[in-house]
Amino acid sequence: MAKRRDSFGAGVSEEDKKKVNKEGLKNALRIFRFVAPYKGTFIIGMFFLIFSNLTTMTFPLLIGEMTKVIEGKSKYQINEVTIFFFGVLIVQAVLSFFRIYTFSQVSEKAMRDVRKSLYSKIITLPVFFFEKRRVGELMSRITSDVTQLQDVLSVTLAEFFRQVFTLVGGIAFISYISWKLTLFMLGTFPFLVIAAMVFGKFIRKVSKKAQDELANTNVVVEETLQSINVVKAFTNEHLEINRYSLSLQKVVNNALKAATFRGGFVSFIIFALFGGIVGVVWFGAQLVASGDLILAELLTFIFYTAFIGGSVGGLGDIYAQLQKTIGASERITEILDEVSEINPDKSSEIFTPVKGNIIYENVAFTYPSRPDMQILKNVSLEVKSGEKIALVGYSGAGKSTIVQLLMRYYELNAGTIKIDGKNINAYDLTDLRKNIAVVPQEVMLFGGTIYENISYGKPDATEAEVFEAARKANALQFIDSFPEKFQTLVGERGVKLSGGQRQRIAIARAILKNPAILILDEATSALDSESEKLVQEALDGLMQNRTTIIIAHRLATIRNVDTIYVLRDGEVIETGSHDELLLLDDGIYSNLVKLQYETTSTEQVSVNSED
Ligand SMILES: Nc1ncnc2c1ncn2[C@@H]1O[C@H](COP(=O)(O)OP(=O)(O)OP(=O)(O)O)[C@@H](O)[C@H]1O
């Protein structure tokens, strides 16, 4: 797995190629199971393909027949042959149309299924998977890798059969016309094939490098566009333009190098191919002179030879396509083989609400991506149903990790977490997560309307429920101030909401979800006091009668919680209510409180800034 990630964007290593050869075909064939439901259409397409190839193969024969007519050696009239020729053309045109249409039907539908399976798989994989992969990489699996497969189904496969058909059929025909000339013609072949293979391999290597360079330029664009505000704040536009130009220049250099070889190769092939044909004509002319062959046969022979030459060239391309396809299908099946944390095909409708008694017993945890660093050590804590606790501590102490474990984003190394006395691992994962709502630090809004964003908390909510949730979250006021109200578009292409407004949307989502357990990750950045008041009021409403875990950054907001757990380096070092903890001499909590109030008496400062 890690190996694949290392090789991403860094070109196909020799080791990868070996793998492609050994298991690749098997993998590529596995992808064909997506074609299985459409095999009827596929077989019909194959018929169209075979018959349209057959009609193409008659062209040289018909040209030969026309020449015979001209030479006076045919039993047909020129008009008869011409009409027949047109007939064949019409049949060919109709067959080609249906071939393309049926193959497209199969490939479009099969690729829709591949994409759907991939997306369903990706979205149901555990959080850990996403730490190993970059979003861009997953995007390219679902877009370009699938497109590569689609090309194979819609074009390459048809081409492959056409070329093989032309090659085999063509050689059979010309051997029938004149075996002597055929042997002469085939004599030039090995030379051409070896040259094409050697050149081809080299060209692929150089082109691959050009492609990798292009991928690097995309990284520059992606990075700068994502952090456009930083670029502008540092007025580094010119620096970035230069960086991009440099990167582009490398692409050009590599592409031109590849083009030199490609150009050389094409000139060589043209020379060799036409040289071969001239040779065939020369030898054929002697056969005609000696009476072994008639002119019409020579013409047919030459046409077939050109067909055969074209198909040999085409097969080289197809081989390169096949290699790419094997790579793409390997990367796709690799993801499809991962184990989902929930069944993507089953949307669980059964929901068992919990009461919300939470107990952590001696929990120890290390992130799988950083096995050498223990994040939580022996953490024990308890929240009774309906109670509120706060986790306090410097940045990096492990507060967020504690709640992520409750959601079962990761497996514990030791200890247990129980809800209502039952180990969280014993719950159905969907059921467990349905019982928990999170109001995150940074609220992420999806592109869409405010209404859609709120109803994300309960997709089947009625309009009245959504409005009521917005009202309880103190969000109605600002929503009503927009001309389009609930239908206002937000997210990347819509209205940009302020931090406080986004938080209220998140609160409304949680209100709609209405779970027994609430996780509140306080925003680190302080809101203005008006916004703060509205958000706090909404939160107070939301917290009522729910087991709440607050990841606290501003201590003023947690005075009234039942228990405060102070964490340092993944350990709970102080436990108690606000008043109890203040009494501790030289306690961390009391120091933090002092620090916050010393820093400013009016402003609230994030604990996190004190790392
Ligand atoms: N996905 C992850 N993979 C590896 N290490 C992680 C991951 N998430 C967090 N960590 C590390 O775990 C430690 C605890 O992080 P955590 O986010 O739980 O701290 P926190 O107390 O919530 O901090 P903050 O208040 O800044 O959010 C940190 O050292 C952090 O670097």
The ligand as an SDF file (V2000), in Angstrom:
LIG
                    3D

 31 33  0  0  0  0  0  0  0  0999 V2000
   -4.3780   12.0560   12.5620 N   0  0  0  0  0  0  0  0  0  0  0  0
   -3.2890   12.1580   13.2820 C   0  0  0  0  0  0  0  0  0  0  0  0
   -2.2060   11.4110   13.0110 N   0  0  0  0  0  0  0  0  0  0  0  0
   -1.0940   11.4980   13.7470 C   0  0  0  0  0  0  0  0  0  0  0  0
   -0.9700   12.2970   14.8030 N   0  0  0  0  0  0  0  0  0  0  0  0
   -2.0050   13.0760   15.1440 C   0  0  0  0  0  0  0  0  0  0  0  0
   -3.2220   13.0480   14.3920 C   0  0  0  0  0  0  0  0  0  0  0  0
   -4.0880   13.9210   14.9530 N   0  0  0  0  0  0  0  0  0  0  0  0
   -3.4490   14.4700   15.9960 C   0  0  0  0  0  0  0  0  0  0  0  0
   -2.2020   13.9670   16.1240 N   0  0  0  0  0  0  0  0  0  0  0  0
   -1.2250   14.2860   17.1680 C   0  0  0  0  0  0  0  0  0  0  0  0
   -1.7850   13.8880   18.3920 O   0  0  0  0  0  0  0  0  0  0  0  0
   -1.4870   14.8360   19.3970 C   0  0  0  0  0  0  0  0  0  0  0  0
   -2.7640   15.2510   20.0700 C   0  0  0  0  0  0  0  0  0  0  0  0
   -3.5660   15.9320   19.1320 O   0  0  0  0  0  0  0  0  0  0  0  0
   -5.0100   16.4630   19.4550 P   0  0  0  0  0  0  0  0  0  0  0  0
   -5.5440   17.0490   18.2190 O   0  0  0  0  0  0  0  0  0  0  0  0
   -5.7870   15.4090   20.1320 O   0  0  0  0  0  0  0  0  0  0  0  0
   -4.6770   17.6070   20.5040 O   0  0  0  0  0  0  0  0  0  0  0  0
   -5.6330   18.7220   21.0680 P   0  0  0  0  0  0  0  0  0  0  0  0
   -5.3870   18.7510   22.5230 O   0  0  0  0  0  0  0  0  0  0  0  0
   -7.0140   18.5190   20.6230 O   0  0  0  0  0  0  0  0  0  0  0  0
   -5.0300   20.0030   20.3830 O   0  0  0  0  0  0  0  0  0  0  0  0
   -5.7890   21.3050   19.8730 P   0  0  0  0  0  0  0  0  0  0  0  0
   -6.3050   21.9660   21.1030 O   0  0  0  0  0  0  0  0  0  0  0  0
   -4.7170   22.1030   19.2330 O   0  0  0  0  0  0  0  0  0  0  0  0
   -6.8510   20.8730   18.9440 O   0  0  0  0  0  0  0  0  0  0  0  0
   -0.7290   15.9630   18.7260 C   0  0  0  0  0  0  0  0  0  0  0  0
    0.6450   15.7480   18.9820 O   0  0  0  0  0  0  0  0  0  0  0  0
   -1.0010   15.7760   17.2780 C   0  0  0  0  0  0  0  0  0  0  0  0
    0.1100   16.1610   16.5100 O   0  0  0  0  0  0  0  0  0  0  0  0
  1  2  1  0
  2  3  1  0
  2  7  2  0
  3  4  2  0
  4  5  1  0
  5  6  2  0
  6  7  1  0
  6 10  1  0
  7  8  1  0
  8  9  2  0
  9 10  1  0
 10 11  1  0
 11 12  1  0
 11 30  1  0
 12 13  1  0
 13 14  1  0
 13 28  1  0
 14 15  1  0
 15 16  1  0
 16 17  2  0
 16 18  1  0
 16 19  1  0
 19 20  1  0
 20 21  2  0
 20 22  1  0
 20 23  1  0
 23 24  1  0
 24 25  2  0
 24 26  1  0
 24 27  1  0
 28 29  1  0
 28 30  1  0
 30 31  1  0
M  END
$$$$
